[in-house]
Amino acid sequence: MAAPNGAARPNQGFPADRGMAFAAQFAGVYLNFSPADAQSRASKLAAFVADGSQPQYGWDGFGKLAAVAIQPYDIETTDSQNAIVSVAFQSGARRFLLSVPVYYSGDAAGKRFVVSGRPAILPAPTPADLPQVVGPEADEAAAAELKPQLEDFFKKYASGDTAGLARYLDEGRSLPNFGGAFTFVRLEKLVVPVGGATRDVQAVVTWLVPSGATPTADPNANDQGNGDGHLEQAYRLTVEKQGDKWYVNDIRGAGRAVG
């Protein structure tokens, strides 16, 4: 039985992490081919397969395949020297798995790997069903109070205005910032749960993503045809109220979707 997705279940003696890395590197060569680069592919494959193997390892030299996002996915070890490694990859709009049989020579023979048989392309699992969850009871009054402060916080967080950002942090605290890589457009959604002075809030923010041409600080610039775009991101912030002002203690990814 294979291990859970993304986790290795090694047999004692088989170095699972290195075996998975070897299979992923092989997949980067094996899964990308076209007639124009057949000779180059054959020479690269020779570093992974046994002496005397067919140079293209099962490909007849016609057709094209391109794979990206190649990552080790799973491993099933059968003994201390043999395993089947699954490698995830993307080709076009589809996700697939490549099953790669791998042999490990062990300590006495120099700790080397070789692809021990023909690989197999398989469909990747479909996305998991995401169950609905009940959100926390919302504190609308606190959200209305916090929203304008967070809007200004995100502006400073995006621009790299460290002096301005410091106004939203406890004395002595600091946070890394984007330093102008993005521009704050708007706070799309803010969820503030009922609680005490310290809350974990969730925020959906829209950033302006520059086109790479002339940088701009205008959040509506992409509507003027210069190629800039908008990107929504979700964050979880730990905030603390002191007097009539909220301070940000931490910012990180939100985790589960915020609505």
ZALUM-375574 format. One record per atom (N, C-alpha, C, CB): residue in three letters; z, y, x. Coordinates in steps of 0.02 Angstrom, whole numbers, plus 50000, padded with zeros to 5 digits. Glycine has a CB too. Example, Ala and Ser with C-alpha at 12.3 -4.5 7.8 and 13.67 -1.06 7.14 Angstrom:
BEGIN
ALA503904971650660
ALA503904977550615
ALA503904983550660
ALA504524977650565
SER503544988850642
SER503574994750684
SER503945000250645
SER502864997050704
END
This chain:
BEGIN
MET500004994050042
MET500005000050000
MET500005006250044
MET500615000149952
ALA499615011250026
ALA499575017350065
ALA500185021650052
ALA498935021250049
ALA500325026050100
ALA500885030650093
ALA500715036050043
ALA501075033850160
PRO501205040050018
PRO501055045649975
PRO500565050450008
PRO501685049349955
ASN500205054249967
ASN499685058649993
ASN499965063050048
ASN499385062849938
GLY499615063450104
GLY499805067950158
GLY500355065250203
GLY500015074350131
ALA500625059250188
ALA501165056550229
ALA500945049950261
ALA501795055550187
ALA501145049050322
ALA500975042950358
ALA501505037650347
ALA500875044350432
ARG501295031250339
ARG501755025550335
ARG501585021050393
ARG501695021850266
PRO501835022750453
PRO501605019150512
PRO501905012250518
PRO501765023050574
ASN501515007550545
ASN501775001150568
ASN502065002350637
ASN501224995550568
GLN502634999250651
GLN502945000250716
GLN502444998750771
GLN503584995950723
GLY502365003450817
GLY501905002550872
GLY501255006350864
GLY501754995450881
PHE501035007550802
PHE500415011450792
PHE500605018850787
PHE500035008950727
PRO500345023150831
PRO500505030250830
PRO500115033850773
PRO500345033550898
ALA500425034250716
ALA500065036550656
ALA499795043550663
ALA500535036150596
ASP500195048250688
ASP499975055150692
ASP499355055850736
ASP500535059650719
ARG499365052450794
ARG498785052850839
ARG498175049150811
ARG498955050050908
GLY498315043650776
GLY497765040050745
GLY497425044050690
GLY498015033550716
MET497825047750651
MET497545052050598
MET497145057850628
MET498095054650553
ALA497405060650683
ALA497045066150716
ALA496375063650745
ALA497475069150773
PHE496375057550774
PHE495755054650800
PHE495245053650744
PHE495905047850835
ALA495475051050687
ALA495005049750632
ALA494725056250604
ALA495365045850576
ALA495135061450601
ALA494895067850575
ALA494375070950622
ALA495475072750565
GLN494495070250687
GLN493995072850735
GLN493345068950730
GLN494275072450807
PHE493395062450723
PHE492795058350712
PHE492425060550649
PHE492975050850707
ALA492795061750595
ALA492485063750532
ALA492095070150538
ALA493015064450478
GLY492345074750581
GLY491985081050590
GLY491295080050619
GLY492375085550635
VAL491195074850659
VAL490535073250686
VAL490145069050637
VAL490605069550754
TYR490455063850611
TYR490115058850568
TYR489835061950504
TYR490595053250551
LEU490205066650474
LEU490035069250408
LEU489545075050409
LEU490655071250372
ASN489345077250468
ASN488885082850473
ASN488255080650510
ASN489205088950509
PHE487705080250472
PHE487085078050505
PHE486475081050470
PHE487035070450504
SER485945081650509
SER485275083550486
SER484785081050538
SER485215091350473
PRO484165079950520
PRO483675077450569
PRO483625081850631
PRO482995076850537
ALA483735088350623
ALA483655092950680
ALA484185091850734
ALA483685100050655
ASP484775089250715
ASP485295088350765
ASP485495081050775
ASP485915092450746
ALA485025076450759
ALA485175069350764
ALA485375067250835
ALA484575065250741
GLN485025069750885
GLN485175067650953
GLN485865070050974
GLN484635070451002
SER486025076250956
SER486685078950973
SER487235075050938
SER486725086350954
ARG487125073250875
ARG487625069450837
ARG487745062650870
ARG487405068550764
ALA487215059350890
ALA487285052750921
ALA487695053050984
ALA486595049750936
SER487585058151025
SER487955058751087
SER488695060251074
SER487655064251132
LYS488835063951021
LYS489535065551004
LYS489885059450975
LYS489565071350954
LEU489525055550935
LEU489825049550905
LEU490025044450957
LEU489345046350855
ALA489675044351013
ALA489815039451065
ALA490535039851091
ALA489335040351123
ALA490845045751083
ALA491535046551106
ALA492035043151060
ALA491695053951111
PHE491815040751001
PHE492285038050952
PHE492165030650937
PHE492235041950889
VAL491565028050952
VAL491385021350929
VAL491325016550988
VAL490725021550889
ALA491325010250973
ALA491305005051025
ALA490625005051061
ALA491444998150995
ASP490635003051124
ASP490015002351162
ASP489544997551126
ASP490154999851234
GLY488904999251126
GLY488404994951093
GLY488324996351019
GLY488584987951103
SER488695001150991
SER488625002850920
SER487965006250907
SER489205007350897
GLN487715005650847
GLN487095009050827
GLN487215016650837
GLN486905007450752
PRO486755020150871
PRO486885027150891
PRO487085031850834
PRO486275029850925
GLN486775031050775
GLN486935035450719
GLN487465032550673
GLN486305037050680
TYR487715026750689
TYR488255023450653
TYR488125022950578
TYR488905027050666
GLY487525020450562
GLY487365019050492
GLY486905024050459
GLY487975018650453
TRP486795029850490
TRP486335034850462
TRP485635033450487
TRP486565042050480
ASP485125034050442
ASP484445032250461
ASP484055038150489
ASP484075029550402
GLY484365044050496
GLY484025049750526
GLY483705054450477
GLY483515047450573
PHE483735052850412
PHE483445057250360
PHE484015060150317
PHE482935053350317
GLY483845065550281
GLY484345068650237
GLY484835072850275
GLY484715063350198
LYS485245076550238
LYS485735081050268
LYS486415080250233
LYS485495088450264
LEU486935081250271
LEU487615081450242
LEU488005086650282
LEU487965074450244
ALA488395090550246
ALA488825095550279
ALA489525094950249
ALA488535102850270
ALA490025094650292
ALA490715093950270
ALA491145099450302
ALA490995086950288
VAL491605102150264
VAL492075107150289
VAL492775105150265
VAL491885114350264
ALA493275109050285
ALA493975107950265
ALA494185100750278
ALA494065109750190
ILE494035098250337
ILE494185091250354
ILE494905090750378
ILE493695088650410
GLN495295086450343
GLN496005085850359
GLN496225078550353
GLN496425090350312
PRO496695076250396
PRO496995069650386
PRO497345069550318
PRO497485067850443
TYR497285064050282
TYR497545063750213
TYR498075058250205
TYR496975062650163
ASP497935052350233
ASP498375046650221
ASP498235041250274
ASP498285043750149
ILE498685036550281
ILE498565031050328
ILE498895024650301
ILE498845032750399
GLU498545019150311
GLU498815012550295
GLU498755008250358
GLU498445009150234
THR499315006550387
THR499305002450448
THR499374995150428
THR499875004450496
THR498964990850459
THR498994983650444
THR499384979850496
THR498294980850438
ASP499394982450558
ASP499814979550611
ASP499884984850665
ASP499514972850640
SER500154983050722
SER500294988050774
SER499664990850806
SER500734984950827
GLN499074987950792
GLN498464990250824
GLN497914992250775
GLN498214984950869
ASN498004991150711
ASN497474992550663
ASN497734996750605
ASN497164986050638
ALA497315001350583
ALA497485005550526
ALA496845007950492
ALA497925011650548
ILE496925009950430
ILE496385013250393
ILE496625020250377
ILE496175009250327
VAL496275025150404
VAL496465032150394
VAL496015035250342
VAL496425036050461
SER496315038850295
SER495935042750246
SER495925049950268
SER496235042050174
VAL495325052850267
VAL495215059750287
VAL494925063450227
VAL494745060350350
ALA495225069050209
ALA494965073150153
ALA494455078150179
ALA495555076750116
PHE493935079450139
PHE493445084550158
PHE493105087350096
PHE492925081550207
GLN492775092950107
GLN492405096450054
GLN491675096450072
GLN492675103650044
SER491245094750024
SER490525095250034
SER490235098349971
SER490205088150048
GLY489955104349979
GLY489735108049920
GLY490335109649877
GLY489215103949879
ALA490275108349812
ALA490825109849766
ALA491305103949757
ALA490545111749699
ARG491195098449791
ARG491585092449780
ARG492065090949837
ARG491135086549770
ARG492635088049820
ARG493095085249869
ARG492995077749874
ARG493835086949850
PHE493035075149934
PHE492955067949946
PHE493485065549995
PHE492245066349972
LEU493535058950001
LEU493915055750054
LEU493445051550097
LEU494495051450025
LEU493585051250162
LEU493235046750206
LEU493745041750232
LEU492885050550265
SER493615035350219
SER494055030050243
SER493795027650311
SER494085024150192
VAL494225028050362
VAL494015026550431
VAL494455020950460
VAL494045032950475
PRO494165015050474
PRO494565009850508
PRO494635011650583
PRO494225002950500
VAL495255011250608
VAL495395013350676
VAL495775007750712
VAL495805019950677
TYR495585006550774
TYR495935001650818
TYR496285005450874
TYR495444996350846
TYR496905003450889
TYR497305006450942
TYR497425001250996
TYR497975009250915
SER497255003051058
SER497284998051112
SER497994996751137
SER496865000251169
GLY498455001451125
GLY499155000351145
GLY499295002251217
GLY499334993251135
ASP499925001651235
ASP500155003951301
ASP499785000651359
ASP500895002751308
ALA499734994151357
ALA499454990551414
ALA498724992351427
ALA499514983051404
ALA498364994451374
ALA497654995951381
ALA497505003451380
ALA497264992551325
GLY498025007551389
GLY497895014651398
GLY497955019051338
GLY497235015451424
LYS498255016651284
LYS498395020751224
LYS497755024251200
LYS498935025951240
ARG497235020451188
ARG496595023351166
ARG496445021051095
ARG496025021251214
PHE496015024951062
PHE495795023350994
PHE495045022250993
PHE495985029050945
VAL494805018550943
VAL494095017750931
VAL493995016450857
VAL493785012050975
VAL493455019050829
VAL493275017350760
VAL493055010150759
VAL492715022150731
SER493365006050718
SER493274998850723
SER492804995950670
SER493934995450716
GLY492515000150627
GLY492054997650577
GLY491735003450540
GLY492404993050527
ARG491275001850493
ARG490935007150456
ARG491425010950412
ARG490365004050414
PRO491395017650411
PRO491805021550365
PRO491545020850293
PRO491805028950386
ALA491925023450246
ALA491725023350176
ALA491915030050144
ALA492065017450138
ILE491435033250111
ILE491575039450074
ILE491805037550003
ILE490935044050071
LEU492345040749981
LEU492635039349915
LEU492755045949879
LEU493285035349921
PRO492755045849811
PRO492945051949775
PRO493675053649789
PRO492825051049699
ALA493815060049795
ALA494505062149802
ALA494855062149734
ALA494545069249834
PRO495505061349732
PRO495865061749668
PRO495745068449634
PRO496605060649679
THR495725068349569
THR495665074549531
THR496325078449534
THR495455073149457
PRO496315084949518
PRO496945088749520
PRO497465085749473
PRO496805096049501
ALA498095086349493
ALA498645083849452
ALA498715088049389
ALA499305083849492
ASP498945084849335
ASP499095088449274
ASP499735092549286
ASP499185083649213
LEU499695098949271
LEU500265103449282
LEU500645104349216
LEU500035110349310
PRO501255101649212
PRO501625102349149
PRO501855109549137
PRO502235097749150
GLN501895111349074
GLN502145117949056
GLN502895118249067
GLN501965119548982
VAL503135123849091
VAL503855124849099
VAL504065131149062
VAL504045125349174
VAL504675131049038
VAL504945136849003
VAL505185141849054
VAL505535134748955
GLY504945147949049
GLY505145153149096
GLY505855155449083
GLY504675158949092
PRO506145159149130
PRO506825161649121
PRO506855167049067
PRO507095164449187
GLU507455167949040
GLU507555173448992
GLU507445179949029
GLU508275173148960
ALA507005184149003
ALA506795190249039
ALA507265196049022
ALA506075192049021
ASP507395200049073
ASP507785206249065
ASP507285212049066
ASP508325206949123
GLU507065213949007
GLU506545219049001
GLU506775225849026
GLU506295219548929
ALA507415227449014
ALA507675233949036
ALA507675234349112
ALA508385235149008
ALA507895228949144
ALA507905228949217
ALA507195229149245
ALA508285222749244
ALA506725225749211
ALA506025225749234
ALA505735232749231
ALA505615220949191
ALA505885236449176
ALA505625243249170
ALA505915247849223
ALA505775246049100
GLU506535246549241
GLU506855250549293
GLU506595248849363
GLU507615249449290
LEU506465242449374
LEU506265240049439
LEU505525241149453
LEU506425232649445
LYS505105241149401
LYS504385241349412
LYS504145247249454
LYS504035241549346
PRO504315253549439
PRO504055258949481
PRO504295258649553
PRO504245265649451
GLN504905256049564
GLN505155255349632
GLN504755250049670
GLN505905253649631
LEU504595244449636
LEU504215239249669
LEU503485241449681
LEU504225232849627
GLU503215245349636
GLU502535247849647
GLU502505251849711
GLU502305252149587
ASP502995256149722
ASP502995260149783
ASP503155255749844
ASP503515265849778
PHE503595250749834
PHE503735246049888
PHE503095242549911
PHE504265240849866
PHE502695240049863
PHE502085236349881
PHE501565241049914
PHE501785233049819
LYS501545247349894
LYS501095252049928
LYS501275252650001
LYS501125258949894
LYS501925253450014
LYS502155254150084
LYS502075247550121
LYS502885256550086
TYR502195241950088
TYR502125235250117
TYR501415234050139
TYR502355229850067
ALA500935236450099
ALA500225235550116
ALA500005240150171
ALA499795236650054
SER500215246350168
SER499955251450215
SER500265251050284
SER500065258250187
GLY500875248050287
GLY501225247850351
GLY501645254050364
GLY500735247050407
ASP501805257650311
ASP502235263550316
ASP502955261150324
ASP502165268250253
THR503165259950386
THR503825257050398
THR504395261650378
THR503905255250471
ALA504295268150387
ALA504815272850366
ALA504885272850290
ALA504645280050390
GLY504325272850254
GLY504355272550182
GLY504635265950157
GLY503675273650152
LEU504445260450191
LEU504675253750172
LEU505435253250181
LEU504325248450213
ALA505695256550232
ALA506415256150247
ALA506835258750189
ALA506575260050310
ARG506555263150147
ARG506935265750090
ARG507095260450039
ARG506545271350057
TYR506735254750041
TYR506845249449993
TYR507205243450024
TYR506175247149964
LEU507455244250085
LEU507805238950119
LEU508525241150136
LEU507435236850184
ASP508975236350136
ASP509655237850158
ASP509645240550228
ASP510105231650153
GLU510135244750245
GLU510175247550311
GLU510205242050364
GLU510795252150317
GLY509785242750414
GLY509765237750467
GLY509275232050456
GLY510435234950477
ARG509005231450394
ARG508535226150379
ARG507815228550393
ARG508605223750306
SER507375223850406
SER506665225450414
SER506255219650387
SER506495226750489
LEU505635221050369
LEU505155216050346
LEU504495217050381
LEU505075216250269
PRO504145211650400
PRO503455212650424
PRO503025215150367
PRO503175205950454
ASN502485218450383
ASN502045221250331
ASN501325220150349
ASN502195228850320
PHE500875222050303
PHE500155220850314
PHE499835225850361
PHE499795221050248
GLY500155231350374
GLY499885236050422
GLY499195238650405
GLY499865232950489
GLY499045239450341
GLY498405242150320
GLY497855237050310
GLY498185246950369
ALA498005230550318
ALA497495225450308
ALA497265225150235
ALA497755218650330
PHE497715226750189
PHE497565227050118
PHE497805233750090
PHE497885221150079
THR497565235350030
THR497795241249994
THR498065239249927
THR497225246449986
PHE498645241749908
PHE498945240249843
PHE498535243349788
PHE499675242749840
VAL498375239349737
VAL498005241749679
VAL498475242749620
VAL497435236949661
ARG498815237349601
ARG499285237949545
ARG499745231849542
ARG498915238849478
LEU500295232749508
LEU500765227349492
LEU500565224649424
LEU501505229849494
GLU500275218649423
GLU500005215849362
GLU500545213149316
GLU499505210449378
LYS501055210049344
LYS501565206649304
LYS502215206549343
LYS501345199449284
LEU502765207549308
LEU503425207349339
LEU503895203549293
LEU503705214449354
VAL504195198249318
VAL504665194249280
VAL505355194949313
VAL504445186649277
VAL505815197849275
VAL506495198949300
VAL506975194949256
VAL506695206549300
PRO507285189649283
PRO507745185649242
PRO508405189349231
PRO507875178949276
VAL508735187549178
VAL509395190149165
VAL509865187849220
VAL509655187849094
GLY510315192249242
GLY510765190349296
GLY511195196049318
GLY510375187649355
GLY511475195449378
GLY511925200449405
GLY511565205449448
GLY512475197149444
ALA511915207849498
ALA511635213049541
ALA511075210349585
ALA512175216049585
THR511095203949601
THR510565200849643
THR510135196249600
THR510875196849702
ARG509485197249602
ARG509025193349561
ARG508445190749604
ARG508755197449501
ASP508175184949585
ASP507535182649612
ASP507005184349559
ASP507545174849628
VAL506565188949575
VAL506055191249528
VAL505375188749551
VAL506055198949521
GLN504915188349504
GLN504235186149520
GLN503745191749502
GLN504045179649483
ALA503275192949547
ALA502795198349538
ALA502095196049553
ALA502975204349583
VAL501625197949510
VAL500915196849524
VAL500615203649544
VAL500535193849461
VAL500325203849603
VAL500075209949632
VAL499325209349644
VAL500445211649699
THR498955214649633
THR498245214949651
THR498165219149714
THR497815217849593
TRP497845216049764
TRP497675219549826
TRP496935221249826
TRP497865215349888
LEU496765226649859
LEU496065228049874
LEU495905224849941
LEU495925235749875
VAL495375220849942
VAL495155217450003
VAL494535221050029
VAL494995209749990
PRO494575224150087
PRO494005227950112
PRO493405223550127
PRO494205231850175
SER492825226350120
SER492195222750130
SER492045221650203
SER491625226350097
GLY492385225250246
GLY492225224850317
GLY491775230450340
GLY491905218250334
ALA491565234650291
ALA491155240450309
ALA491625246150328
ALA490675242550250
THR491625251450290
THR492065257050304
THR492715256150266
THR491725263750286
PRO493295255550299
PRO493925254650264
PRO494055260450216
PRO494505254050314
THR494385258950161
THR494535264050111
THR495225262750082
THR494015264150056
ALA495555268050062
ALA496215267450030
ALA496155268449955
ALA496705272450060
ASP495545269049930
ASP495445270149858
ASP495445263449822
ASP494785273949845
PRO495955262049778
PRO495985255649744
PRO495415254349696
PRO496625255049708
ASN495045259549677
ASN494475258649632
ASN493815258649669
ASN494475264149578
ALA493845258449735
ALA493235259049775
ALA492735253449762
ALA493395259249849
ASN492985247449746
ASN492525241949736
ASN492105242849673
ASN492905235449731
ASP492335247249627
ASP491935248749568
ASP491385253749583
ASP492385251449512
GLN491375256349644
GLN490875261349662
GLN490335258249706
GLN491205267149698
GLY490325251649710
GLY489765248249741
GLY489795247549817
GLY489165251649724
ASN490405248349847
ASN490415247849920
ASN490605240849944
ASN490905252749948
GLY490695236049899
GLY490805229149919
GLY491515226949925
GLY490475227949982
ASP492005231549918
ASP492705229549921
ASP492875225349859
ASP493165235749925
GLY493375221049866
GLY493555216549811
GLY494285216949793
GLY493375209549828
HIS494465213649738
HIS495155213249715
HIS495395205949720
HIS495225215849643
LEU496025205149739
LEU496315198449746
LEU497015198549718
LEU496315196149820
GLU497145194249667
GLU497825193749639
GLU498235188649678
GLU497795191649564
GLN498865190449692
GLN499325186149728
GLN499995186149692
GLN499405188449802
ALA500375180749697
ALA501025180149664
ALA501575179649716
ALA501045174049617
TYR502105183449706
TYR502655183849753
TYR503325182849718
TYR502655190549790
ARG503805180449756
ARG504505180049733
ARG504905184549780
ARG504775172649733
LEU505285189149751
LEU505685193749790
LEU506415193049770
LEU505435201049780
THR506855193249819
THR507565193749806
THR507745201149810
THR507985189449857
VAL507985203749753
VAL508145210849749
VAL508885211649732
VAL507705214449697
GLU509175217149753
GLU509885218449741
GLU509965225649718
GLU510305217249805
LYS510345226549665
LYS510445233349638
LYS511085236349667
LYS510485233249561
GLN511005242249695
GLN511575246049721
GLN511545252949690
GLN511565246349800
GLY512025254549647
GLY511995260749609
GLY511415260549560
GLY511925266749656
ASP510975265449564
ASP510395265649519
ASP509755263549554
ASP510305272549490
LYS509815260449612
LYS509215258749651
LYS509225251349668
LYS509175262949715
TRP508615248449669
TRP508535241449688
TRP508285241149760
TRP508035237749641
TYR508545236249797
TYR508345235149866
TYR508035228149872
TYR508945235949915
VAL507535227549915
VAL507205221149926
VAL507525217749986
VAL506435222049937
ASN507785211649976
ASN508075207850031
ASN507595202850062
ASN508695204250006
ASP507105200650022
ASP506645195550047
ASP506025195450004
ASP506985188550049
ILE505455193350033
ILE504835192449996
ILE504495186150022
ILE504365198750003
ARG504235181949976
ARG503915175649995
ARG503445173649939
ARG504445170050008
GLY503095168149947
GLY502655165749895
GLY503035163749833
GLY502235160049920
ALA502715164549775
ALA503075163449712
ALA503175156149694
ALA502705166849657
GLY502775151649721
GLY502835144649701
GLY502445143349637
GLY503565142649691
ARG502785140749586
ARG502455139349522
ARG502155145649492
ARG502945136149473
ALA501615144849455
ALA501245150549427
ALA501675154949384
ALA500655148049387
VAL501575161549391
VAL501925166449351
VAL501485168249292
VAL502115172749393
GLY501495164149240
GLY501095165549182
GLY500345165249194
GLY501275172149156
END
